[in-house]
Amino acid sequence: MARIIFLGTGGESAVVSKQIRASGGIVLQVEDIQFHIDPGPGALNKAREAGVNVHHTSAVLVTHNHINHCNDLNAVVDAMTHSGIEHRGVILASKSVLQNTENNHSFLTQHHRNLVEKIIPLDKNHKVGIELVEIHALPVEHTDSSAIGFKFFCPKFTLAYTGDTLLTDELTESLAGTDILILNVPYPEDKGKDMNLDRESAITLISKVRPRLTIITHFGLEMLKSDPIVEAREIQRITGVQTIAAKDGFAISLEGYAGQYKSPIKGY
């Protein structure tokens, strides 16, 4: 079994602060492995509503240190470990989420660091294996300079989640061979203020990568006014690639989008 569940599709702060769209992150399940990606405000509540058992989480992954991506990191770790009764799980995150700097503090508390089995700060293009899945940290460009995306090499498909980013040639190249592409597209048109994708840059990226399926999410107010479903249809019309606008609680089975990729993990 492999599926993805959207615990929220809210993007910019105007949407998240009013919970016009939820912001609990994304859950990827591959056989017995469960990844919780970018657990923003309300992650536990939205997981419960979607029937996701957070205690079954194998790894928590965070792209960068903005509140709508990492606010509930500690809460998810607490639930994953039963408040430390079980010493388990992995955290994979950008350095801005895990490390103190002159202008930033770690979002992961010292207490919650002690509850998990392993913590791995990721640089762009870093590679990590978790059981049968290999994960590559994508080279994204965002207002958090250490921000990353994630590309999951699974036994039957490859899935990539860009997180928040501008369109760059390096990112496009790193997405080659992706079967399922998840894009954060907050705006229908370029706002030029916080380094994110809009409709046109998403079209350019999809046209070059040519995934089997694209899912757009992380919507701002203007995207919601424009209607993400209409935007997804326009992206699909231009690119010829099946494109879906995610909704809160949206879940999709991924087996039907398997490609020709063979997992780099030995034995699969």
Backbone as JSON, one array per atom type, in Angstrom:
{
  "sequence": "MARIIFLGTGGESAVVSKQIRASGGIVLQVEDIQFHIDPGPGALNKAREAGVNVHHTSAVLVTHNHINHCNDLNAVVDAMTHSGIEHRGVILASKSVLQNTENNHSFLTQHHRNLVEKIIPLDKNHKVGIELVEIHALPVEHTDSSAIGFKFFCPKFTLAYTGDTLLTDELTESLAGTDILILNVPYPEDKGKDMNLDRESAITLISKVRPRLTIITHFGLEMLKSDPIVEAREIQRITGVQTIAAKDGFAISLEGYAGQYKSPIKGY",
  "N": [[0.84, -1.19, 0.0], [0.5, 2.21, -0.79], [0.09, 5.57, -0.18], [-0.89, 9.05, -0.14], [-1.67, 11.69, 2.07], [-3.27, 14.72, 2.61], [-3.02, 16.86, 5.16], [-3.59, 19.43, 5.32], [-3.89, 22.38, 3.31], [-3.23, 24.97, 3.3], [-1.4, 27.98, 2.63], [0.05, 30.86, 2.59], [0.45, 33.18, 5.39], [-1.92, 34.62, 5.9], [-3.91, 32.85, 5.27], [-3.35, 30.61, 6.84], [-3.31, 31.61, 9.49], [-5.97, 32.23, 9.98], [-7.03, 29.82, 9.54], [-8.37, 29.22, 7.18], [-7.77, 27.43, 5.22], [-6.54, 24.3, 6.3], [-3.43, 23.38, 8.02], [-1.8, 21.17, 8.56], [0.2, 19.66, 7.37], [1.67, 17.01, 5.36], [1.13, 13.56, 4.88], [2.89, 10.72, 4.01], [2.54, 7.42, 3.16], [4.17, 4.41, 2.81], [3.99, 1.19, 2.3], [4.82, -0.19, 5.34], [5.89, 2.09, 6.32], [5.74, 5.4, 7.55], [5.7, 8.76, 6.78], [5.75, 12.02, 8.04], [5.33, 15.11, 6.8], [6.35, 18.46, 6.98], [4.86, 19.49, 9.44], [2.63, 21.69, 10.25], [0.64, 24.2, 12.08], [-1.94, 22.59, 13.9], [-1.5, 19.94, 13.25], [-1.81, 17.45, 14.66], [-4.57, 17.31, 15.24], [-5.7, 17.35, 12.67], [-4.6, 15.03, 11.65], [-5.88, 13.11, 13.22], [-8.54, 13.52, 12.35], [-8.28, 12.64, 9.75], [-7.86, 9.99, 10.08], [-5.29, 9.12, 10.56], [-2.77, 7.54, 12.34], [-0.63, 8.99, 14.39], [1.32, 7.94, 16.01], [2.35, 5.87, 14.56], [4.17, 6.98, 12.92], [7.21, 7.01, 11.15], [9.21, 8.77, 10.44], [9.77, 12.28, 10.73], [9.7, 15.01, 8.61], [11.0, 18.12, 7.7], [10.9, 21.02, 5.77], [11.71, 23.73, 6.05], [12.11, 26.64, 8.25], [9.75, 28.15, 8.6], [6.71, 29.06, 10.23], [4.32, 27.85, 9.37], [5.16, 25.47, 8.45], [6.61, 24.11, 10.37], [5.6, 24.36, 12.94], [4.26, 22.44, 14.6], [6.12, 20.47, 15.07], [7.35, 19.49, 17.49], [5.08, 18.57, 18.85], [4.22, 16.48, 17.19], [6.42, 14.76, 17.4], [6.21, 14.14, 20.11], [3.78, 12.71, 20.13], [4.44, 10.64, 18.4], [6.29, 9.19, 19.85], [4.98, 8.48, 22.15], [5.29, 10.34, 24.24], [7.93, 9.84, 24.89], [7.96, 7.32, 25.99], [8.46, 5.32, 24.19], [11.48, 5.13, 22.63], [12.07, 6.26, 19.66], [11.93, 6.69, 16.05], [12.77, 9.13, 13.45], [14.12, 12.33, 12.69], [14.25, 14.41, 9.97], [15.48, 17.31, 8.65], [15.8, 20.74, 7.53], [18.7, 22.7, 8.28], [18.04, 25.09, 9.51], [15.82, 24.53, 11.0], [16.7, 22.87, 12.99], [19.01, 23.81, 14.2], [20.68, 26.27, 16.21], [21.3, 29.64, 15.35], [22.81, 32.88, 14.8], [20.66, 34.5, 14.13], [18.45, 32.93, 14.53], [16.57, 30.33, 16.16], [16.55, 26.88, 17.21], [13.73, 24.93, 16.34], [13.12, 22.56, 17.45], [12.8, 21.28, 20.61], [15.07, 20.71, 23.38], [14.22, 18.68, 25.06], [12.53, 17.17, 23.34], [14.35, 16.37, 21.46], [15.63, 14.35, 22.8], [13.84, 12.29, 22.72], [13.72, 10.92, 20.33], [15.12, 8.53, 17.98], [17.04, 9.25, 16.09], [18.47, 12.23, 14.7], [18.76, 14.19, 11.88], [20.27, 16.77, 10.35], [19.77, 18.25, 7.24], [21.52, 19.07, 4.29], [21.25, 20.69, 1.1], [20.89, 18.38, -1.56], [21.72, 16.25, -0.03], [21.64, 12.77, 0.87], [19.64, 10.19, 2.23], [18.8, 7.06, 3.69], [15.88, 5.36, 4.63], [14.78, 2.52, 5.8], [13.16, 0.89, 3.21], [13.14, 3.09, 1.56], [14.74, 5.67, -0.18], [15.84, 8.96, 0.39], [16.23, 12.1, -1.03], [17.53, 15.33, -0.49], [16.19, 18.13, -1.85], [17.48, 20.77, -3.94], [16.4, 23.7, -3.23], [15.26, 27.15, -3.52], [14.66, 29.68, -1.37], [13.25, 32.1, 0.97], [14.26, 31.32, 3.44], [17.42, 30.42, 3.58], [18.5, 27.91, 3.94], [16.57, 26.15, 3.24], [14.99, 23.15, 2.01], [13.79, 20.62, -0.29], [12.05, 17.47, -0.72], [12.78, 14.33, -2.16], [11.5, 11.23, -2.78], [12.55, 8.05, -3.22], [10.95, 5.32, -3.87], [9.98, 1.79, -3.77], [8.24, 1.32, -6.0], [7.69, 3.72, -7.22], [8.61, 7.19, -7.74], [8.48, 10.01, -5.75], [8.19, 13.5, -5.4], [8.43, 16.36, -3.34], [8.43, 19.71, -3.41], [8.36, 21.71, -1.5], [8.55, 25.13, -0.37], [9.64, 27.31, -2.87], [11.56, 29.05, -5.38], [11.56, 28.75, -8.99], [14.21, 27.04, -10.38], [17.03, 26.13, -12.44], [18.64, 24.14, -11.36], [16.94, 22.88, -9.51], [14.98, 21.91, -11.26], [16.47, 20.05, -12.76], [17.1, 18.24, -10.73], [14.7, 17.03, -10.29], [14.23, 15.24, -12.27], [12.85, 12.26, -13.6], [10.79, 11.97, -11.8], [7.77, 10.57, -10.68], [5.4, 11.28, -9.27], [4.57, 14.5, -8.52], [4.61, 17.0, -6.16], [3.66, 20.24, -5.68], [4.12, 23.34, -4.08], [2.09, 25.96, -4.56], [1.41, 28.99, -4.05], [0.3, 31.23, -5.31], [-1.66, 32.54, -8.05], [-0.48, 34.25, -9.83], [2.76, 35.78, -10.33], [4.09, 37.17, -7.43], [6.42, 38.17, -6.54], [7.6, 38.53, -4.01], [8.16, 36.69, -1.92], [9.54, 34.47, -2.81], [8.33, 32.07, -4.15], [6.52, 29.53, -6.01], [4.37, 30.25, -8.8], [1.47, 30.05, -10.95], [2.51, 30.12, -13.64], [5.28, 29.53, -13.36], [5.02, 27.02, -12.27], [3.88, 25.66, -14.41], [6.0, 25.76, -16.25], [7.92, 24.21, -14.88], [6.62, 21.7, -14.62], [6.26, 21.04, -17.3], [8.86, 20.5, -18.09], [9.73, 18.47, -16.36], [7.82, 16.43, -16.61], [6.05, 14.62, -15.02], [4.01, 11.76, -13.99], [1.83, 12.47, -12.52], [0.73, 15.52, -11.13], [0.33, 17.34, -8.14], [-1.06, 20.2, -6.8], [-0.69, 22.47, -4.06], [-0.78, 24.27, -0.86], [-1.98, 26.91, -0.66], [-2.5, 30.44, -1.15], [-4.39, 33.44, -0.35], [-5.13, 34.74, -2.76], [-4.91, 32.68, -4.6], [-6.92, 30.97, -3.66], [-9.15, 32.58, -4.12], [-9.04, 32.68, -6.87], [-9.54, 30.05, -7.38], [-8.33, 26.98, -6.86], [-8.95, 24.57, -8.2], [-9.74, 25.37, -10.75], [-7.34, 26.54, -11.53], [-5.65, 24.28, -11.52], [-6.79, 22.79, -13.59], [-6.2, 24.45, -15.75], [-3.41, 24.36, -15.73], [-3.09, 21.63, -16.32], [-4.26, 21.58, -18.87], [-2.44, 23.05, -20.39], [0.05, 21.77, -20.0], [-0.46, 19.08, -20.44], [-0.19, 17.18, -18.52], [-1.57, 15.2, -15.97], [-3.16, 16.96, -13.46], [-3.9, 17.85, -10.16], [-5.73, 19.7, -7.78], [-5.12, 19.84, -4.43], [-7.18, 19.16, -1.54], [-8.11, 19.88, 1.87], [-7.65, 17.06, 3.85], [-7.61, 15.41, 1.69], [-6.88, 12.34, 0.11], [-4.91, 10.01, -1.68], [-4.33, 7.04, -3.51], [-1.23, 5.69, -4.55], [-0.24, 3.7, -6.17], [-1.12, 3.41, -8.8], [0.37, 5.2, -10.21], [2.89, 4.34, -10.64], [6.19, 4.23, -11.95], [8.89, 3.46, -14.22], [10.99, 3.27, -12.59], [13.6, 1.81, -10.62], [14.2, 0.95, -7.33], [16.96, 2.3, -5.45], [17.63, 1.05, -3.13], [19.06, -1.8, -1.83], [17.85, -4.99, -2.66], [15.33, -4.36, -3.44]],
  "CA": [[0.0, 0.0, 0.0], [1.17, 3.51, -0.78], [-0.85, 6.67, -0.38], [-0.53, 10.34, 0.42], [-2.81, 12.34, 2.7], [-3.01, 16.13, 2.85], [-3.61, 17.3, 6.42], [-3.79, 20.87, 5.17], [-3.49, 22.93, 2.01], [-3.05, 26.41, 3.48], [-0.06, 28.46, 2.36], [0.51, 32.09, 3.23], [0.01, 33.37, 6.77], [-3.31, 35.1, 5.95], [-4.77, 31.67, 5.19], [-3.05, 29.73, 7.97], [-3.67, 32.23, 10.77], [-7.43, 32.15, 10.13], [-7.37, 28.43, 9.22], [-9.25, 29.14, 6.01], [-7.38, 26.07, 4.88], [-5.75, 23.72, 7.39], [-1.98, 23.49, 7.83], [-1.2, 20.07, 9.32], [1.27, 18.99, 6.65], [1.4, 15.93, 4.41], [1.55, 12.24, 5.33], [3.19, 9.74, 2.96], [2.62, 6.05, 3.67], [4.72, 3.45, 1.85], [3.95, -0.08, 3.04], [4.71, 0.02, 6.79], [6.62, 3.31, 6.67], [4.89, 6.59, 7.51], [6.42, 10.02, 6.86], [4.94, 13.23, 8.26], [6.1, 16.19, 6.18], [5.98, 19.85, 7.29], [3.73, 19.53, 10.37], [2.3, 23.04, 10.68], [-0.37, 24.29, 13.13], [-3.09, 21.7, 13.79], [-1.11, 18.65, 12.66], [-2.38, 16.29, 15.37], [-6.02, 17.31, 15.07], [-6.02, 16.98, 11.29], [-4.25, 13.62, 11.51], [-6.98, 12.34, 13.81], [-9.7, 13.63, 11.46], [-8.01, 11.87, 8.53], [-7.66, 8.59, 10.43], [-3.86, 8.83, 10.58], [-2.22, 7.3, 13.67], [0.67, 9.66, 14.4], [2.28, 7.06, 16.69], [2.94, 4.99, 13.56], [5.11, 7.74, 12.11], [8.59, 6.54, 11.16], [10.11, 9.93, 10.34], [9.2, 13.61, 10.52], [10.55, 15.74, 7.69], [10.63, 19.54, 7.68], [11.64, 21.68, 4.7], [12.34, 24.97, 6.5], [11.74, 27.08, 9.58], [8.57, 29.0, 8.68], [5.79, 28.51, 11.22], [3.31, 27.0, 8.75], [5.8, 24.21, 8.06], [7.3, 23.41, 11.46], [5.07, 24.74, 14.24], [3.86, 21.3, 15.41], [7.16, 19.44, 15.07], [7.49, 18.88, 18.81], [3.84, 17.85, 19.17], [4.22, 15.23, 16.44], [7.44, 13.91, 18.03], [5.65, 13.67, 21.37], [2.78, 11.69, 19.83], [5.13, 9.52, 17.75], [7.06, 8.43, 20.85], [4.2, 8.37, 23.39], [5.96, 11.21, 25.23], [9.22, 9.27, 25.27], [7.86, 5.93, 26.47], [9.19, 4.57, 23.17], [12.56, 5.9, 22.03], [11.96, 5.81, 18.28], [11.67, 7.69, 15.02], [13.85, 9.93, 12.87], [13.79, 13.67, 12.23], [15.06, 14.92, 8.87], [15.03, 18.69, 8.49], [16.79, 21.74, 7.18], [19.5, 23.13, 9.43], [17.38, 26.21, 10.17], [14.83, 23.98, 11.91], [17.33, 22.06, 14.04], [20.23, 24.39, 14.77], [20.68, 27.67, 16.61], [22.22, 30.55, 14.69], [22.75, 34.25, 15.34], [19.35, 35.09, 13.88], [17.44, 31.89, 14.51], [16.72, 29.3, 17.18], [16.02, 25.58, 16.83], [12.32, 24.7, 16.65], [13.03, 21.3, 18.18], [13.28, 21.49, 21.98], [16.04, 19.74, 23.88], [13.45, 17.54, 25.57], [12.05, 16.33, 22.25], [15.54, 15.76, 20.85], [15.97, 13.14, 23.54], [12.8, 11.27, 22.56], [13.81, 10.21, 19.05], [16.29, 7.68, 17.78], [18.07, 9.91, 15.29], [18.17, 13.55, 14.15], [19.68, 14.41, 10.77], [20.14, 18.04, 9.62], [20.03, 17.98, 5.83], [21.91, 20.08, 3.31], [20.78, 20.44, -0.26], [21.47, 17.22, -2.27], [22.05, 15.19, 0.93], [20.88, 11.54, 0.64], [19.44, 9.39, 3.44], [17.95, 5.89, 3.5], [15.05, 4.91, 5.75], [14.27, 1.21, 5.4], [13.16, 0.65, 1.78], [12.99, 4.36, 0.86], [15.87, 6.6, -0.18], [15.35, 10.33, 0.37], [17.19, 13.12, -1.45], [17.16, 16.7, -0.16], [16.18, 18.89, -3.1], [18.1, 22.09, -3.87], [15.4, 24.74, -3.47], [15.68, 28.52, -3.24], [13.56, 30.32, -0.66], [13.72, 33.13, 1.9], [15.12, 30.57, 4.35], [18.48, 29.99, 2.67], [18.82, 26.49, 4.14], [15.39, 25.36, 2.88], [15.17, 22.01, 1.12], [12.61, 19.83, -0.61], [12.32, 16.05, -0.53], [12.47, 13.4, -3.25], [11.41, 9.9, -2.19], [12.72, 6.93, -4.14], [10.23, 4.19, -3.3], [10.15, 0.61, -4.61], [7.45, 1.3, -7.22], [7.5, 5.06, -7.78], [9.39, 8.28, -7.17], [7.62, 11.14, -5.41], [8.94, 14.68, -4.97], [7.72, 17.49, -2.74], [9.41, 20.79, -3.52], [8.27, 22.72, -0.46], [8.49, 26.5, -0.89], [10.84, 27.56, -3.67], [11.55, 29.61, -6.72], [11.94, 27.84, -10.06], [15.61, 27.15, -10.79], [17.49, 25.04, -13.31], [19.14, 23.06, -10.52], [15.78, 22.15, -9.0], [14.37, 21.19, -12.39], [17.32, 18.89, -13.06], [17.03, 17.28, -9.63], [13.38, 16.39, -10.3], [14.14, 14.3, -13.4], [12.43, 10.91, -13.25], [9.74, 11.99, -10.79], [6.45, 10.08, -11.1], [4.37, 12.09, -8.61], [5.2, 15.77, -8.18], [3.78, 17.85, -5.31], [4.17, 21.6, -5.76], [3.5, 24.42, -3.33], [1.8, 27.05, -5.51], [0.55, 29.89, -3.28], [-0.27, 32.34, -6.06], [-1.93, 32.34, -9.47], [0.45, 35.09, -10.57], [3.99, 36.09, -9.61], [4.01, 38.31, -6.51], [7.77, 38.69, -6.44], [7.91, 39.02, -2.66], [8.63, 35.72, -0.93], [10.26, 33.36, -3.43], [7.48, 30.9, -4.28], [6.01, 29.23, -7.34], [3.04, 30.66, -9.2], [0.95, 29.19, -12.02], [3.39, 30.07, -14.81], [6.5, 28.8, -13.04], [4.62, 25.61, -12.11], [3.71, 25.12, -15.77], [7.34, 25.57, -16.8], [8.55, 23.09, -14.18], [5.92, 20.46, -14.97], [6.52, 20.76, -18.72], [10.21, 19.96, -18.22], [9.89, 17.23, -15.58], [6.87, 15.48, -17.19], [5.64, 13.54, -14.1], [2.74, 11.11, -14.31], [0.79, 13.19, -11.79], [1.11, 16.68, -10.34], [-0.65, 17.81, -7.17], [-0.71, 21.52, -6.29], [-1.18, 22.7, -2.7], [-0.16, 25.4, -0.18], [-2.63, 28.03, -1.35], [-2.7, 31.74, -0.54], [-5.73, 34.01, -0.54], [-5.42, 35.01, -4.17], [-5.13, 31.38, -5.26], [-8.24, 30.5, -3.26], [-10.13, 33.4, -4.84], [-8.99, 32.25, -8.27], [-10.03, 28.66, -7.33], [-7.26, 26.03, -7.2], [-9.41, 23.56, -9.17], [-9.65, 26.01, -12.07], [-5.91, 26.68, -11.83], [-5.12, 22.95, -11.84], [-7.28, 22.44, -14.93], [-5.45, 25.23, -16.72], [-2.07, 23.77, -15.76], [-3.2, 20.36, -17.05], [-4.55, 21.86, -20.29], [-1.23, 23.55, -21.06], [1.16, 20.81, -19.91], [-0.84, 17.72, -20.81], [0.09, 16.3, -17.38], [-2.67, 15.17, -15.02], [-2.9, 17.88, -12.36], [-4.98, 17.88, -9.18], [-5.63, 20.65, -6.67], [-5.42, 19.14, -3.19], [-8.09, 19.73, -0.56], [-7.84, 19.39, 3.22], [-8.12, 15.69, 4.05], [-7.51, 14.67, 0.43], [-5.99, 11.18, 0.13], [-4.86, 9.35, -2.98], [-3.48, 5.87, -3.63], [-0.17, 6.04, -5.49], [0.21, 2.56, -6.96], [-1.45, 3.59, -10.21], [1.29, 6.15, -10.85], [4.23, 3.75, -10.62], [6.95, 4.39, -13.18], [9.87, 2.42, -14.56], [12.13, 3.42, -11.67], [13.97, 0.72, -9.73], [14.71, 1.53, -6.09], [18.4, 2.1, -5.21], [17.83, 0.28, -1.91], [19.36, -3.18, -2.18], [16.81, -5.97, -2.36], [14.02, -3.9, -3.92]],
  "C": [[0.87, 1.24, 0.0], [0.12, 4.58, -1.03], [-0.31, 7.93, 0.25], [-1.78, 11.03, 0.92], [-2.43, 13.78, 3.02], [-3.77, 16.56, 4.11], [-3.82, 18.81, 6.43], [-3.28, 21.33, 3.83], [-3.31, 24.44, 2.09], [-1.61, 26.82, 3.28], [0.3, 29.69, 3.15], [-0.16, 32.32, 4.58], [-1.43, 33.84, 6.88], [-4.3, 33.95, 5.91], [-4.59, 30.8, 6.42], [-3.53, 30.32, 9.29], [-5.17, 32.18, 11.04], [-7.95, 30.73, 9.88], [-8.48, 28.36, 8.18], [-9.02, 27.82, 5.31], [-6.47, 25.58, 6.01], [-4.26, 23.71, 7.03], [-1.22, 22.38, 8.55], [-0.11, 19.31, 8.62], [0.77, 17.9, 5.73], [1.91, 14.62, 5.01], [1.72, 11.33, 4.11], [3.33, 8.38, 3.61], [3.09, 5.13, 2.55], [4.89, 2.13, 2.58], [3.84, 0.22, 4.53], [5.41, 1.29, 7.26], [5.67, 4.51, 6.56], [5.77, 7.83, 7.74], [5.43, 11.15, 7.11], [5.8, 14.42, 7.83], [5.51, 17.54, 6.54], [4.75, 19.96, 8.2], [3.49, 20.95, 10.91], [1.23, 23.03, 11.75], [-1.56, 23.35, 12.87], [-2.78, 20.32, 13.28], [-1.79, 17.47, 13.34], [-3.89, 16.19, 15.18], [-6.41, 16.85, 13.67], [-5.65, 15.53, 11.0], [-5.37, 12.74, 12.06], [-8.2, 12.37, 12.89], [-9.53, 12.77, 10.21], [-7.79, 10.39, 8.81], [-6.21, 8.16, 10.4], [-3.39, 8.67, 12.03], [-0.8, 7.86, 13.71], [1.72, 8.8, 15.1], [2.97, 6.12, 15.71], [3.97, 5.7, 12.68], [6.54, 7.22, 12.27], [9.58, 7.7, 11.15], [9.29, 11.2, 10.14], [10.19, 14.4, 9.68], [10.07, 17.18, 7.6], [11.53, 20.29, 6.69], [12.35, 22.95, 5.14], [11.64, 25.51, 7.74], [10.56, 28.04, 9.65], [7.46, 28.29, 9.46], [4.75, 27.57, 10.62], [3.87, 25.68, 8.25], [6.34, 23.42, 9.25], [6.69, 23.62, 12.84], [4.79, 23.54, 15.16], [4.88, 20.15, 15.4], [7.26, 18.74, 16.41], [6.26, 18.07, 19.2], [3.79, 16.51, 18.46], [5.25, 14.26, 17.02], [6.9, 13.32, 19.33], [4.65, 12.54, 21.14], [3.44, 10.44, 19.23], [5.8, 8.61, 18.76], [6.28, 8.13, 22.12], [4.91, 9.09, 24.53], [7.25, 10.59, 25.76], [9.16, 7.88, 25.84], [8.57, 4.99, 25.5], [10.23, 5.51, 22.55], [12.66, 5.47, 20.57], [11.82, 6.99, 17.34], [12.89, 8.5, 14.63], [13.3, 11.31, 12.52], [14.78, 14.06, 11.15], [14.58, 16.35, 8.59], [16.17, 19.58, 8.04], [17.51, 22.2, 8.45], [18.82, 24.26, 10.2], [16.33, 25.74, 11.18], [15.48, 23.38, 13.15], [18.48, 22.74, 14.76], [20.03, 25.86, 15.13], [21.7, 28.45, 15.79], [22.08, 31.93, 15.32], [21.35, 34.84, 15.22], [18.2, 34.11, 14.0], [17.67, 30.92, 15.67], [16.1, 27.99, 16.68], [14.55, 25.47, 17.22], [12.12, 23.41, 17.44], [13.61, 21.51, 19.58], [14.28, 20.41, 22.37], [15.33, 18.49, 24.4], [13.05, 16.61, 24.44], [13.2, 15.73, 21.43], [15.85, 14.42, 21.5], [14.97, 12.0, 23.36], [12.97, 10.41, 21.32], [15.13, 9.45, 18.92], [17.41, 8.4, 17.05], [17.56, 11.24, 14.76], [19.22, 13.85, 13.08], [19.4, 15.77, 10.12], [20.57, 17.81, 8.17], [20.48, 19.22, 5.08], [21.28, 19.74, 1.98], [21.59, 19.31, -0.89], [21.98, 16.13, -1.34], [21.14, 13.99, 0.66], [20.84, 10.71, 1.92], [18.54, 8.21, 3.09], [17.18, 5.58, 4.77], [14.32, 3.65, 5.29], [14.31, 1.1, 3.88], [13.05, 1.92, 0.96], [14.27, 5.17, 0.96], [15.32, 8.0, -0.37], [16.48, 11.27, -0.03], [16.66, 14.49, -1.03], [17.3, 17.56, -1.42], [16.79, 20.27, -2.91], [17.09, 23.18, -4.22], [15.97, 26.11, -3.11], [14.5, 29.27, -2.65], [14.13, 31.38, 0.28], [14.52, 32.54, 3.06], [16.2, 29.93, 3.47], [18.84, 28.52, 2.82], [17.65, 25.58, 3.78], [15.73, 24.26, 1.9], [13.8, 21.49, 0.71], [12.98, 18.37, -0.41], [11.91, 15.25, -1.76], [12.58, 11.99, -2.69], [11.51, 8.85, -3.29], [12.14, 5.69, -3.47], [10.33, 2.99, -4.23], [9.42, 0.68, -5.95], [7.25, 2.66, -7.87], [8.47, 6.03, -7.12], [8.46, 9.46, -6.96], [8.49, 12.29, -4.93], [8.0, 15.74, -4.43], [8.71, 18.64, -2.68], [9.44, 21.68, -2.28], [8.16, 24.09, -1.1], [9.77, 26.81, -1.64], [10.54, 28.39, -4.9], [11.84, 28.5, -7.72], [13.4, 28.1, -10.42], [15.98, 25.97, -11.68], [17.96, 23.86, -12.48], [18.0, 22.22, -9.95], [15.15, 21.32, -10.1], [15.16, 19.93, -12.72], [17.19, 17.82, -11.98], [15.71, 16.52, -9.6], [13.21, 15.41, -11.46], [13.75, 12.91, -12.91], [11.35, 10.84, -12.2], [8.41, 11.5, -11.37], [5.32, 10.94, -10.56], [5.05, 13.34, -8.08], [4.21, 16.62, -7.38], [4.42, 19.23, -5.26], [3.4, 22.53, -4.83], [3.34, 25.62, -4.27], [0.87, 28.05, -4.82], [-0.22, 30.89, -4.12], [-0.61, 31.96, -7.5], [-0.98, 33.14, -10.35], [1.62, 35.48, -9.69], [3.81, 37.33, -8.73], [5.39, 38.94, -6.26], [8.19, 39.13, -5.05], [8.47, 37.97, -1.72], [9.11, 34.41, -1.55], [9.46, 32.06, -3.43], [7.09, 30.69, -5.74], [4.65, 29.9, -7.55], [2.61, 29.76, -10.36], [1.96, 29.02, -13.17], [4.67, 29.31, -14.52], [6.2, 27.32, -12.81], [4.47, 24.95, -13.47], [5.07, 24.83, -16.4], [8.02, 24.34, -16.2], [7.93, 21.76, -14.6], [6.23, 20.07, -16.42], [7.89, 20.15, -18.94], [10.37, 18.62, -17.52], [9.02, 16.1, -16.14], [6.54, 14.33, -16.22], [4.37, 12.87, -14.61], [1.57, 11.84, -13.66], [1.41, 14.38, -11.08], [-0.02, 17.03, -9.39], [-0.18, 19.18, -6.68], [-1.38, 21.73, -4.93], [-0.57, 23.97, -2.16], [-0.69, 26.74, -0.72], [-2.71, 29.28, -0.5], [-4.09, 32.26, -0.85], [-6.07, 34.22, -2.0], [-5.64, 33.72, -4.95], [-6.5, 30.83, -4.9], [-9.34, 31.28, -3.96], [-10.19, 33.0, -6.31], [-9.57, 30.87, -8.45], [-8.95, 27.69, -7.79], [-7.68, 24.97, -8.22], [-9.31, 24.12, -10.59], [-8.19, 26.15, -12.48], [-5.29, 25.34, -12.23], [-5.56, 22.51, -13.24], [-6.51, 23.18, -16.02], [-4.02, 24.7, -16.86], [-2.08, 22.47, -16.56], [-3.44, 20.59, -18.53], [-3.28, 22.25, -21.03], [-0.13, 22.5, -21.09], [0.83, 19.43, -20.44], [-0.57, 16.7, -19.72], [-1.09, 16.36, -16.41], [-2.31, 15.99, -13.79], [-4.12, 18.0, -11.47], [-4.69, 18.98, -8.17], [-6.04, 19.93, -5.39], [-6.45, 19.9, -2.36], [-7.7, 19.2, 0.81], [-8.45, 18.0, 3.4], [-8.04, 14.83, 2.8], [-6.49, 13.54, 0.54], [-6.04, 10.5, -1.23], [-3.9, 8.17, -2.93], [-2.48, 6.11, -4.76], [0.25, 4.89, -6.41], [-0.03, 2.74, -8.45], [-0.52, 4.52, -10.95], [2.72, 5.64, -10.83], [4.89, 3.93, -11.98], [7.87, 3.22, -13.42], [11.04, 2.4, -13.6], [12.34, 2.17, -10.82], [14.66, 1.31, -8.51], [16.21, 1.29, -5.94], [18.67, 1.3, -3.95], [17.99, -1.19, -2.26], [18.22, -4.11, -1.75], [15.45, -5.56, -2.83], [14.12, -3.54, -5.39]]
}
